[in-house]
């Protein structure tokens, strides 16, 4: 369904940010159809205008800040971003930064694109790049063929459905984009991986006392798959679960020492829960494996003779 040119421009501004037509066609054709593909916000956009421009001032004013993975569905176009010009033919794939000035120049006839809106942080994590200009890969690249077919088939099957998709489809898309656009510099990849791992550790350190936080929740917060999260830890000689458990036990040990020093009668099961454990028996077993004694065997302040005393082991939920 075609729109008139004024309505089309307003639709583009609503979904993509401010653009202006620099070279209009005498008989306008085009549409803007928002929806969802593979769980991403998506746009089916077509036009026969000669040139569409977005200035850096436009980008600053509307503060749109994400990437678009574009598949050229029909026609031909040239995308210019930060003086980088890429030519797109049917089946070619491009990665565009919406926060930068961009020009779309179209050949005669109607050009059509399918675009997936990608969060900036997710692109940095999964793809490993934050491009300063437009990037493109030809349809001859195997990953470009797969991504083009995946996006086009999903759009046809779902008719740009607004329903959420399987998150594994999103991971498949990110995997294909990584194959197409990720850096070939091993040191650069290592640096980005270290940065990601540092952010994950910081996230765990903020939330480990929540008994409902585990590897799945940490992976979801980081925007990566559980499998990739586990890989990041095993590369460093441990598992995510072990790291969380270690933090909880160290924290519990500090609370128990404080409890002994002040002579508190706070029940030890409360200490366990405050440290991130749902189940006291599991907490007690893990504590004994780590420290060689039960949580109830904490040292308490010395008596008048100067000798420290140790509180005996406790069973169940004793205080």
Beta strands, then each sheet from edge to edge (+ up, - down):
strand 1: 20-23
strand 2: 30-37
strand 3: 40-47
strand 4: 51-54
strand 5: 66-74
strand 6: 77-81
strand 7: 84-88
strand 8: 93-97
strand 9: 102-106
strand 10: 111-119
strand 11: 135-137
strand 12: 299-300
strand 13: 309-310
sheet 1: 1+ 4- 9+ 6- 7+
sheet 2: 2+ 3- 10+ 5- 8+ 11-
sheet 3: 12+ 13-
end
